[in-house]
Amino acid sequence: MSLFRDDGIVLRTQKLGEADRIITLLTRGHGRVRAVARGVRRTKSKFGARLEPFSHVDVQFFARGSDLVGRGLPLCTQSETIAAYGGGIVTDYARYTAGTAMLETAERFTENEGEPSVQQYLLLVGALRTLARGEHAPHLVLDAFLLRSLAVNGYAPSFEDCARCGIHGPNRFFSVGQGGVVCADCRVPGSVVPSAEAIGLLSALLTGDWDTADACEPRHVREGSGLVSAYLHWHLERGLRSLRYVEKS
């Protein structure tokens, strides 16, 4: 029997029995973890109120073996709130749908339970903080998070040099299968010709140039979001269910 302590973001919850829940978290030290929280569905449970999606929590786990992720699910025995991002997210539809897509993305990119993914964890914490504070349009925060999640998982798209031969850009064509923009010689069937403004927006979101991103026209934002969605779908091999509900400008 072992005790573990970690901090994490609650990704989702599932009902278990009459009063319990299975809590899925993305933690700093142990990656994605599923744990049983007993009695949290009771009306008077303050413990359960801390373990809701979007919550950033400090959690104590009780596991049967020497590893947190092993035989059976560990128990979540204590939790303390670090930041309740849900309060600034769930009351606004645009923020809520964008945030839900972020949680689903983080879960999809951390499919091996117990395997640390610190960069993905830090990306999610930062994105939810920004979303809850309303610092930028929700769909822009989401697209920035999706692009950076792709990058830290080895799928960074190119928005300047040809993704295939490396020739210096700007390059006109965009191919999800080739890894971003490609030159005329490397163009493949299915390549599209997005506007320079949409490509500039995506580059700004990937690098954190928020002045450029915030000033982008809505039509270019929609175009860029379509490219991000297609690129994400290609590399995840199936789309995000929650992405269809996200509001676009």
BELPE-V270303 format. One record per pair of residues at least 12 apart in sequence whose ideal C-beta (glycine too) atoms are under 7 Angstrom apart, sorted by sequence separation. I is the first residue (numbers start at 0). GAP is how many residues later the second one is. If there is no record, write none. Layout:
I|GAP ; I|GAP
This chain:
11|12 ; 21|12 ; 22|12 ; 61|12 ; 168|12 ; 170|12 ; 199|12 ; 200|12 ; 9|13 ; 10|13 ; 60|13 ; 61|13 ; 174|13 ; 10|14 ; 21|14 ; 22|14 ; 36|14 ; 60|14 ; 105|14 ; 126|14 ; 163|14 ; 172|14 ; 228|14 ; 9|15 ; 10|15 ; 60|15 ; 61|15 ; 162|15 ; 174|15 ; 200|15 ; 8|16 ; 19|16 ; 20|16 ; 60|16 ; 162|16 ; 166|16 ; 174|16 ; 7|17 ; 8|17 ; 19|17 ; 58|17 ; 59|17 ; 162|17 ; 173|17 ; 7|18 ; 19|18 ; 59|18 ; 105|18 ; 126|18 ; 162|18 ; 163|18 ; 164|18 ; 172|18 ; 173|18 ; 180|18 ; 7|19 ; 19|19 ; 20|19 ; 58|19 ; 161|19 ; 162|19 ; 196|19 ; 200|19 ; 6|20 ; 7|20 ; 15|20 ; 18|20 ; 19|20 ; 20|20 ; 58|20 ; 161|20 ; 172|20 ; 173|20 ; 196|20 ; 200|20 ; 5|21 ; 6|21 ; 19|21 ; 57|21 ; 157|21 ; 158|21 ; 159|21 ; 161|21 ; 164|21 ; 171|21 ; 5|22 ; 18|22 ; 56|22 ; 57|22 ; 101|22 ; 122|22 ; 156|22 ; 157|22 ; 158|22 ; 163|22 ; 197|22 ; 201|22 ; 5|23 ; 18|23 ; 56|23 ; 156|23 ; 157|23 ; 196|23 ; 200|23 ; 224|23 ; 5|24 ; 56|24 ; 57|24 ; 161|24 ; 56|25 ; 101|25 ; 122|25 ; 194|25 ; 197|25 ; 201|25 ; 34|26 ; 54|26 ; 55|26 ; 101|26 ; 122|26 ; 169|26 ; 197|26 ; 201|26 ; 221|26 ; 55|27 ; 221|27 ; 22|28 ; 50|28 ; 194|28 ; 220|28 ; 49|29 ; 54|29 ; 55|29 ; 98|29 ; 119|29 ; 122|29 ; 193|29 ; 197|29 ; 54|30 ; 49|31 ; 53|31 ; 54|31 ; 217|31 ; 46|32 ; 53|32 ; 98|32 ; 119|32 ; 52|33 ; 97|33 ; 118|33 ; 193|33 ; 24|34 ; 51|34 ; 32|35 ; 53|35 ; 32|36 ; 94|36 ; 35|37 ; 37|37 ; 12|38 ; 29|38 ; 34|38 ; 29|39 ; 33|39 ; 34|39 ; 35|39 ; 36|39 ; 12|40 ; 34|40 ; 35|40 ; 97|40 ; 101|40 ; 108|40 ; 158|40 ; 9|41 ; 11|41 ; 34|41 ; 97|41 ; 100|41 ; 104|41 ; 9|42 ; 10|42 ; 88|42 ; 9|43 ; 84|43 ; 88|43 ; 94|43 ; 97|43 ; 101|43 ; 158|43 ; 159|43 ; 9|44 ; 68|44 ; 84|44 ; 87|44 ; 93|44 ; 97|44 ; 104|44 ; 108|44 ; 158|44 ; 9|45 ; 53|45 ; 68|45 ; 87|45 ; 67|46 ; 8|47 ; 9|47 ; 66|47 ; 84|47 ; 7|49 ; 6|50 ; 52|50 ; 6|51 ; 7|51 ; 21|51 ; 6|52 ; 5|53 ; 22|53 ; 173|53 ; 175|54 ; 4|55 ; 146|55 ; 150|55 ; 175|55 ; 2|57 ; 3|57 ; 176|57 ; 146|58 ; 147|58 ; 175|58 ; 2|59 ; 3|59 ; 146|59 ; 1|61 ; 143|61 ; 142|62 ; 0|63 ; 1|63 ; 1|64 ; 3|64 ; 139|65 ; 55|69 ; 139|73 ; 53|74 ; 135|74 ; 156|74 ; 6|75 ; 31|75 ; 31|78 ; 135|78 ; 30|79 ; 33|79 ; 25|80 ; 32|80 ; 154|80 ; 30|81 ; 31|81 ; 32|81 ; 139|81 ; 142|81 ; 146|81 ; 149|81 ; 30|82 ; 138|82 ; 142|82 ; 145|82 ; 149|82 ; 23|83 ; 30|83 ; 25|84 ; 29|84 ; 30|84 ; 30|85 ; 142|85 ; 149|85 ; 29|86 ; 30|86 ; 138|86 ; 145|86 ; 28|87 ; 27|90 ; 11|91 ; 10|92 ; 27|93 ; 25|94 ; 26|94 ; 10|95 ; 25|95 ; 10|96 ; 25|98 ; 141|104 ; 138|107 ; 138|108 ; 138|109 ; 138|110 ; 136|112 ; 8|115 ; 8|116 ; 8|119 ; 107|128 ; 104|135 ; 103|136 ; 103|137 ; 103|138 ; 100|139 ; 100|141 ; 99|142 ; 100|142 ; 96|145 ; 100|145 ; 96|148 ; 97|148 ; 96|149 ; 96|150 ; 93|153 ; 92|154
